[in-house]
Amino acid sequence: MRVFILSVVAAAIVAGGAYVGLQRVQESTADAYTTGSARLDWQEESNFYGREVPPPPGQTN
């Protein structure tokens, strides 16, 4: 029974470490493509969920 409890605790620690590591490394598309010369224009914008952002008023596709 001790081995089972230790393995569950170890799995929780590994999962927590992976979660923290991915949060530090991974960038959203909004952050990744808005610096330097790779800027997106309004036609290519997406929100946090990856859905297309509608164009500003007065603009057409």
C-alpha positions in Angstrom: 0.0 0.0 0.0 2.9 2.3 0.7 4.2 1.9 -2.8 0.8 2.8 -4.3 0.6 6.0 -2.2 4.2 7.0 -3.1 3.6 6.4 -6.8 0.4 8.5 -6.7 2.3 11.3 -4.9 5.2 11.0 -7.4 2.8 11.2 -10.3 1.1 14.3 -8.9 4.5 15.9 -8.4 5.6 15.1 -12.0 2.2 16.4 -13.4 2.5 19.6 -11.4 6.0 20.1 -12.6 5.0 19.6 -16.2 2.1 22.0 -15.8 4.4 24.7 -14.4 7.0 24.1 -17.1 4.6 24.3 -19.9 3.0 27.5 -18.6 6.5 29.2 -18.5 7.6 28.0 -22.0 4.4 28.0 -24.1 3.2 31.3 -25.6 -0.2 32.1 -27.0 -0.4 33.1 -30.7 -1.2 36.6 -29.6 2.1 36.9 -27.7 4.3 34.9 -30.1 3.5 36.8 -33.3 3.3 40.4 -32.0 7.0 41.2 -31.6 9.7 42.0 -34.1 8.9 42.0 -37.8 6.3 39.2 -37.6 3.3 41.4 -36.7 -0.2 40.3 -37.7 -2.6 42.7 -39.2 -6.3 42.8 -38.3 -7.1 40.2 -41.0 -5.0 37.6 -39.2 -5.9 38.3 -35.6 -7.2 35.6 -33.3 -8.5 35.7 -29.7 -7.3 33.6 -26.8 -9.3 30.6 -28.0 -7.9 30.7 -31.6 -11.1 32.1 -33.1 -11.0 34.9 -35.7 -11.4 38.4 -34.4 -13.9 40.4 -36.5 -12.5 43.3 -38.5 -12.7 46.9 -37.2 -15.8 48.9 -38.2 -15.6 50.2 -41.7 -13.2 47.5 -42.9 -14.1 44.7 -45.3 -12.5 41.4 -45.9 
